Amino acid sequence: MTAVSAPHTPQPPAPAPPGLTHGPFPDRGIRLPGLDAAITTVLADESAALDEGEHPLWLDMLDPAFHYEIPVPLLREDPALPRHSTSAVLFDATKRVFELKFGRAGLLQAWSDRPVTTTRHFLGTVRVFATTATDVVRADTNLLVTSNRGAEHTVLISAARQDLLRERDGRWLLLRRRVLLDVEVATHEQLSVVF
């Protein structure tokens, strides 16, 4: 009689480092220029997955604890004051929200997503910084996104993007993304873009 091995039980995801996925976005730690190239490659591949409609691939690049937010832009006369709210957000989502969004886009009933919107992400100046967690880094990126859906629905958006990436099993996964729009009032076309 041969012994039957027990089925492999997947390991539960590691808990997110405390205070990194919610609350105030972590400050920049020391500069880590040696990681610029590696993190730029990760972010370029992630943007390409979005632009090419490879949604399952993009979702696989997200940490299970992924948190995505777009703070409300603020019109300030004093340039020393923050240009984005620290408490109010225009958009707040988790990995599960994006799984539902992209799952719906693949259904025939999702007529509002047809014709499909074409996006292009242009990344610039990726700078990597340490955080309080040894396996998490912060990447600050300048971003330009074009979004086209027919002749009358062309949107051009610039933003600063702040990402936290966590190293797990030899891969860098997106743990948190904060998008700082360079507009005073965001339109619904702009908010429909995944930055």
BATORMI-641624 format. One record per residue (C-alpha): x, y, z; residue number from 1. Coordinates in nm, 2 decimals. Layout:
BEGIN
> x, y, z, nr
> X, Y, Z, NUM
...
% end
This chain:
BEGIN
> x, y, z, nr
> 0.00, 0.00, 0.00, 1
> 0.14, 0.33, -0.10, 2
> 0.13, 0.63, 0.12, 3
> -0.09, 0.92, 0.00, 4
> 0.06, 1.26, 0.06, 5
> -0.16, 1.52, 0.20, 6
> -0.27, 1.79, -0.05, 7
> -0.06, 2.10, -0.04, 8
> -0.22, 2.37, 0.17, 9
> -0.14, 2.72, 0.04, 10
> 0.02, 2.95, 0.29, 11
> -0.19, 3.25, 0.40, 12
> -0.06, 3.58, 0.28, 13
> 0.18, 3.76, 0.52, 14
> 0.00, 4.04, 0.71, 15
> 0.07, 4.39, 0.58, 16
> 0.33, 4.58, 0.78, 17
> 0.14, 4.79, 1.04, 18
> 0.06, 5.15, 0.94, 19
> 0.18, 5.11, 0.58, 20
> -0.14, 5.03, 0.39, 21
> -0.37, 5.28, 0.56, 22
> -0.34, 5.61, 0.73, 23
> -0.08, 5.88, 0.64, 24
> 0.14, 5.78, 0.35, 25
> 0.49, 5.70, 0.49, 26
> 0.76, 5.97, 0.46, 27
> 1.06, 5.91, 0.24, 28
> 1.34, 5.73, 0.41, 29
> 1.70, 5.72, 0.29, 30
> 1.75, 5.73, -0.09, 31
> 1.81, 5.38, -0.24, 32
> 1.95, 5.46, -0.59, 33
> 2.08, 5.10, -0.63, 34
> 1.71, 4.99, -0.66, 35
> 1.60, 5.25, -0.91, 36
> 1.66, 5.02, -1.22, 37
> 1.49, 4.71, -1.06, 38
> 1.18, 4.91, -0.94, 39
> 1.16, 5.10, -1.27, 40
> 1.14, 4.76, -1.45, 41
> 0.86, 4.64, -1.22, 42
> 0.66, 4.96, -1.27, 43
> 0.72, 4.96, -1.65, 44
> 0.59, 4.60, -1.66, 45
> 0.29, 4.68, -1.44, 46
> 0.20, 4.98, -1.67, 47
> 0.23, 4.77, -1.98, 48
> -0.01, 4.51, -1.83, 49
> -0.26, 4.79, -1.78, 50
> -0.21, 4.94, -2.13, 51
> -0.23, 4.60, -2.30, 52
> -0.54, 4.49, -2.11, 53
> -0.36, 4.21, -1.94, 54
> -0.57, 4.25, -1.62, 55
> -0.50, 3.91, -1.46, 56
> -0.13, 3.97, -1.50, 57
> -0.17, 4.32, -1.35, 58
> -0.37, 4.18, -1.06, 59
> -0.09, 3.92, -1.00, 60
> 0.15, 4.21, -0.94, 61
> -0.06, 4.34, -0.65, 62
> 0.00, 4.23, -0.29, 63
> -0.31, 4.08, -0.13, 64
> -0.32, 4.38, 0.11, 65
> -0.30, 4.63, -0.18, 66
> -0.46, 4.97, -0.12, 67
> -0.52, 5.24, -0.39, 68
> -0.62, 5.60, -0.32, 69
> -0.66, 5.93, -0.50, 70
> -0.67, 6.22, -0.25, 71
> -0.88, 6.53, -0.32, 72
> -0.67, 6.80, -0.48, 73
> -0.67, 7.13, -0.29, 74
> -0.65, 7.48, -0.44, 75
> -0.42, 7.67, -0.20, 76
> -0.29, 8.03, -0.22, 77
> 0.00, 7.95, 0.01, 78
> 0.25, 7.73, -0.18, 79
> 0.38, 7.60, 0.15, 80
> 0.05, 7.42, 0.23, 81
> -0.01, 7.07, 0.10, 82
> -0.18, 7.05, -0.25, 83
> -0.37, 6.73, -0.16, 84
> -0.60, 6.63, 0.13, 85
> -0.46, 6.40, 0.40, 86
> -0.81, 6.28, 0.49, 87
> -1.06, 6.31, 0.19, 88
> -1.03, 6.09, -0.11, 89
> -1.18, 6.09, -0.46, 90
> -1.12, 5.71, -0.51, 91
> -1.03, 5.44, -0.26, 92
> -1.00, 5.07, -0.36, 93
> -0.85, 4.74, -0.27, 94
> -0.73, 4.45, -0.48, 95
> -1.07, 4.29, -0.45, 96
> -1.24, 4.60, -0.60, 97
> -1.01, 4.58, -0.90, 98
> -1.08, 4.21, -0.94, 99
> -1.45, 4.29, -0.95, 100
> -1.40, 4.58, -1.19, 101
> -1.19, 4.39, -1.44, 102
> -1.40, 4.08, -1.41, 103
> -1.71, 4.28, -1.51, 104
> -1.52, 4.43, -1.81, 105
> -1.49, 4.09, -1.96, 106
> -1.87, 4.02, -1.96, 107
> -2.09, 4.08, -2.26, 108
> -2.33, 4.27, -2.04, 109
> -2.07, 4.54, -1.97, 110
> -2.18, 4.75, -2.26, 111
> -2.05, 5.07, -2.10, 112
> -1.70, 4.94, -2.14, 113
> -1.75, 4.89, -2.52, 114
> -1.57, 5.02, -2.72, 115
> -1.28, 4.97, -2.48, 116
> -1.08, 5.27, -2.36, 117
> -0.72, 5.28, -2.47, 118
> -0.46, 5.40, -2.22, 119
> -0.09, 5.47, -2.23, 120
> 0.12, 5.52, -1.92, 121
> 0.44, 5.73, -1.95, 122
> 0.67, 5.69, -1.65, 123
> 0.94, 5.93, -1.56, 124
> 1.19, 5.99, -1.29, 125
> 1.15, 5.68, -1.06, 126
> 1.32, 5.74, -0.72, 127
> 1.33, 5.47, -0.46, 128
> 1.34, 5.53, -0.08, 129
> 1.36, 5.31, 0.23, 130
> 1.06, 5.28, 0.47, 131
> 1.03, 5.16, 0.83, 132
> 0.98, 4.80, 0.70, 133
> 1.29, 4.62, 0.58, 134
> 1.10, 4.44, 0.29, 135
> 0.91, 4.75, 0.18, 136
> 1.03, 5.04, -0.04, 137
> 0.87, 5.36, -0.15, 138
> 0.89, 5.46, -0.52, 139
> 0.80, 5.82, -0.63, 140
> 0.73, 5.85, -1.00, 141
> 0.62, 6.13, -1.23, 142
> 0.34, 6.00, -1.45, 143
> 0.16, 6.11, -1.77, 144
> -0.14, 5.91, -1.89, 145
> -0.34, 5.93, -2.21, 146
> -0.69, 5.78, -2.22, 147
> -0.88, 5.76, -2.55, 148
> -1.23, 5.63, -2.63, 149
> -1.34, 5.76, -2.96, 150
> -1.28, 6.10, -3.12, 151
> -1.45, 6.30, -2.84, 152
> -1.32, 6.13, -2.53, 153
> -0.95, 6.20, -2.52, 154
> -0.80, 6.27, -2.18, 155
> -0.45, 6.37, -2.09, 156
> -0.36, 6.35, -1.72, 157
> -0.04, 6.42, -1.53, 158
> 0.02, 6.31, -1.17, 159
> 0.28, 6.23, -0.91, 160
> 0.25, 5.87, -0.80, 161
> 0.37, 5.73, -0.47, 162
> 0.40, 5.35, -0.45, 163
> 0.49, 5.11, -0.17, 164
> 0.63, 4.78, -0.30, 165
> 0.69, 4.47, -0.08, 166
> 0.94, 4.20, -0.17, 167
> 0.78, 3.85, -0.14, 168
> 0.93, 3.53, -0.27, 169
> 1.18, 3.72, -0.49, 170
> 0.92, 3.95, -0.64, 171
> 0.83, 4.31, -0.58, 172
> 0.45, 4.34, -0.54, 173
> 0.26, 4.67, -0.52, 174
> 0.14, 4.72, -0.16, 175
> -0.01, 5.07, -0.18, 176
> -0.05, 5.34, -0.44, 177
> -0.13, 5.71, -0.38, 178
> -0.20, 5.92, -0.69, 179
> -0.16, 6.30, -0.66, 180
> -0.34, 6.45, -0.96, 181
> -0.21, 6.78, -1.11, 182
> -0.56, 6.92, -1.14, 183
> -0.78, 7.13, -0.92, 184
> -1.11, 6.95, -1.01, 185
> -1.09, 6.59, -1.14, 186
> -1.34, 6.48, -1.40, 187
> -1.51, 6.15, -1.41, 188
> -1.31, 6.06, -1.72, 189
> -0.99, 6.11, -1.52, 190
> -1.12, 5.91, -1.23, 191
> -1.21, 5.62, -1.45, 192
> -0.84, 5.57, -1.54, 193
> -0.63, 5.32, -1.33, 194
> -0.31, 5.50, -1.26, 195
% end
